[in-house]
Amino acid sequence: MTDTREHWSARSGFIIAAIGSAVGLGNIWRFPYVAYENGGGAFLIPYLVALLTAGLPLLFLDYAVGHRSQGAAPAAYRKLIKRAETLGWWQVCVCIIIGLYYAGVLTWAGSYIYFSFGQAWGNDPESFFFNNYLMTSSSQTFDFTFVGHLFWPLVGIWTLVLIILYGGVKKGVELSNRIFMPLLVVLFTILVIQALRLPGAVDGLNAFFTPNWTAMMNYKVWLAAYGHIFFSLSVGFGIMVTYASYLKPKTNLTGSGLVVGFANSSFEILAGIGVFAALGFMAHTAGSSVQDVVSGGIGLAFIAFPKLISSLGAGADLFGILFFTSLFFAGITSLVSILEVPIAAMQDKLQWSRVKAVTVIGAGTGLVSIALFSTTNAIKLVDIIDHFINNIGIISGALISIIMVSWFKRSLMKTLEEHINRVSTVHLGRLWELTLTVVTPVVLLSTLGLTLSALLQKGYGDYDLSLQLWFGWGSILFCVFGSILLTKLKGRGE
């Protein structure tokens, strides 16, 4: 690690960048659906419990590891336990894989800003999205037919992201978040206000907030709450370790973490209000129930919302532009944070300049991303890779990092706790130790076990086994061998 390591200009720069990383595409389209499917208003209780007993404790752990070491994930874990460097490189590889497909989805959001002018999707948004826009292949196996109108927007996205990353921590990452995050909040707040004024909005809010108390007795609801918190806060895969490493020595870590955690959750609840108010209007217009129009994930963003936009009449174009621009801004800040992890790691290991690290890592990842996601198999690859890397890659990294400090080397937990308490206003104690020693590992082990069991017995979805092997399990193998090989890579001074 060099003595000229960059730092955030102020703690506020770190906080807004951390919020920018946490608030991503999934907050807008994933949380409302997950909440609705798992008890509506009742889900907010497991969700808040998960935030307090797993999300924030793991966030504090990431902050402590990164801030104490002043290094990205591999260097940070190596300072704790030499052999733990491999864990850091595992998280680096996870970020590279996520960056590949995240850019693809971000491109779709950017394209739909343009499509909102005049509602280019016409009367059948589903057919437009899958057939006209993505030109999804009907082949069950490999079909990488080139799609030109996906290629050029992808090139544009990667160019923008590389420009931001070339700017460095202050002039690139921090500045872009200071611009995009306030714009996101303003645009999405306008969107929510507009949605709440629509006829039928109250029905949508009732569907979102009406508690189904019996759902809380189902362990899967609690696992869903914990699983969502891990993904939502960007914990367990190196981002917060890396971001915390750019903090100055005396920084209030727990205060920053509380702001980031509750700001992220507040935005998710705001997203739920906006999305379900809009879906309530959609059900009102169609003369059906909210249950009939609710869909999750990509279906919500690129099929249900275009249907909604088309039914608005006057102001429809503006509503579409607000929604997809919000998606775009949320995605840009998250993609920048994802790529910062491998870039910072290579700077630490090989003492590369910022320009060289961004060029090799950013441009290299970008080329692979463009090659894979400007094809007719784009959406299949997004779905498969996302499922495997989120449910195995991220969960495994988080689990190992916790077990390492809470089970096998307990003295590390005390060291990290003392480090946080030395610089923070809110002090950690036995409750933090209990959550990291018992609660979070049990939840992560249960989630990982259930996921592996389901994948090994049934596979994922209806996808051909060859696609699952190459891009699902292949992503996991990339992380396994990549982390081992990068650990053996000789850095300067070693």
Number of C-alpha atoms within 10 A of each C-alpha: 21 11 5 6 14 15 21 21 16 13 17 13 20 24 23 22 28 28 26 30 28 30 28 27 27 19 24 26 23 22 23 27 20 19 23 24 18 23 24 23 18 21 27 18 16 19 23 17 15 25 24 18 19 24 29 24 24 26 24 27 25 28 26 27 28 27 28 20 20 25 28 34 35 32 27 28 24 18 16 19 14 12 11 20 22 23 27 28 31 29 26 31 26 29 25 27 23 21 21 23 24 21 25 26 21 23 25 21 23 23 19 26 21 16 18 22 13 13 19 14 21 14 13 11 21 18 15 17 19 16 14 12 18 21 20 20 19 10 10 14 14 12 14 16 14 16 18 10 13 22 19 13 20 26 17 13 18 22 15 13 22 21 13 22 27 18 17 18 24 18 14 18 25 27 18 22 29 17 12 19 22 14 16 22 16 12 19 23 18 16 22 22 13 15 22 22 13 17 16 21 23 18 19 28 23 17 20 26 19 15 19 15 14 9 17 17 9 12 10 13 21 21 18 19 24 25 21 21 25 25 20 24 27 23 26 26 31 34 30 31 31 31 29 29 28 21 24 16 12 12 18 18 25 23 16 20 20 17 14 25 21 17 16 23 21 12 18 22 17 18 22 27 24 26 28 29 29 31 32 32 25 29 22 18 14 13 9 12 16 25 13 11 17 21 20 16 18 16 16 21 22 21 20 20 23 28 21 21 22 22 15 16 9 10 11 18 19 15 24 26 21 21 26 26 22 27 28 24 27 28 27 27 29 25 23 24 27 26 25 27 28 29 26 28 25 25 22 23 22 15 17 18 14 17 16 15 22 27 17 13 18 25 16 12 18 25 14 12 24 22 15 21 28 25 23 25 25 24 21 18 22 21 18 21 25 20 15 22 23 17 19 21 27 23 21 22 20 22 20 17 21 23 17 18 22 21 16 10 13 14 12 17 21 15 14 22 20 16 16 26 17 14 16 17 14 13 15 17 12 9 11 20 18 14 20 24 18 14 14 23 21 14 18 23 14 12 20 19 12 12 17 15 11 12 14 9 8 10 17 18 10 9 15 14 13 12 19 23 15 15 21 24 18 16 24 22 15 17 24 18 14 17 23 16 12 20 21 10 12 10 15 11 8 6
